[in-house]
Every structure is written in C-alpha cells, then in structure tokens.
C-alpha cells in the first residue's frame, strides 16, 4: 500500500510539474525566448520515468518505507517548491533563455547556481533508499549525474551572455 501511495503521489507531482513547465515554456517562447539543448531533454524524461518504474517493479508491494528516508524526501519537496516559486513563470523543465532577462539571484539561487538539479539529484538517490533499493539509488544517481553534468554545461553556455546582468 505505501509503495503505491508514495509512487502515485510522486508521479502526480511530476505530471503537474510537466504541465506547469509546458505552460511556462509556451509563454516564454511566445515572448521570444529560445530553447537550447532540446536534444537531451527526452533522456531526462526517460531517466525519471524509468526510475519510478524500477522502484515500482522490483519493490515488493508490502514494503513499508523507512520513515527517515521518506521524511528526507518530503523535505526535498520543500526545496523543489522553493525553486519553482522563486522562478515563477520562468520555471521550466527545459533550458529556455530569454535575451535581456537577468538571472535569478533570490531564494535558493543565493546559495547555489543550480538548486533544482541538486534537489532532483537528491530525490533520485533518496526515494529508492526509502524502499531499501540501494542499487536503484546508485545506478540512477550515476545516470542522472552524467546527464546533469552535460545539461549544466549546455545551460551555462546558453546563459553566459546574461551572467553580467544578475
């Protein structure tokens, strides 16, 4: 029961985020923004979907999550919402850049350059650990680290000309 409840909530959250990101992306593009690095975006969708599918497939249905790991995952959701709230209409799951717009320096961006990637990376590690799936935590964290490393390089290049306008 716990497994399906937690994974159902995570999937619902991800679907809401995709809806919000799509809405923001369409509006930004209509305002003249451009997308950079679209080619690697499907790999993130596959990574996140396969991560949830792996947890659902190999975890016995009767598994009760470790409350400490689950609590940490809930705390990470506060971080995720902080990032989304800070970026507001500029938050997307893609690399969208609007010429002339300053880079965000409030909220979690005061402390980290890429807080959303930190939160998502920790989520990929923590949720499987809540269900005792160490190998899923390790394998998907490694795959995520490779993708995020690539994405950060692409994003930093795309934002390079806007760094001075913070």
Secondary structure as GFF3:
##gff-version 3
##sequence-region A 1 166
A	DSSP	alpha_helix	2	30	.	.	.	ID=ss1
A	DSSP	beta_strand	34	36	.	.	.	ID=ss2
A	DSSP	alpha_helix	38	58	.	.	.	ID=ss3
A	DSSP	alpha_helix	67	87	.	.	.	ID=ss4
A	DSSP	three_ten_helix	88	90	.	.	.	ID=ss5
A	DSSP	beta_strand	95	97	.	.	.	ID=ss6
A	DSSP	three_ten_helix	107	110	.	.	.	ID=ss7
A	DSSP	alpha_helix	115	130	.	.	.	ID=ss8
A	DSSP	alpha_helix	134	159	.	.	.	ID=ss9
A	DSSP	three_ten_helix	160	165	.	.	.	ID=ss10
###
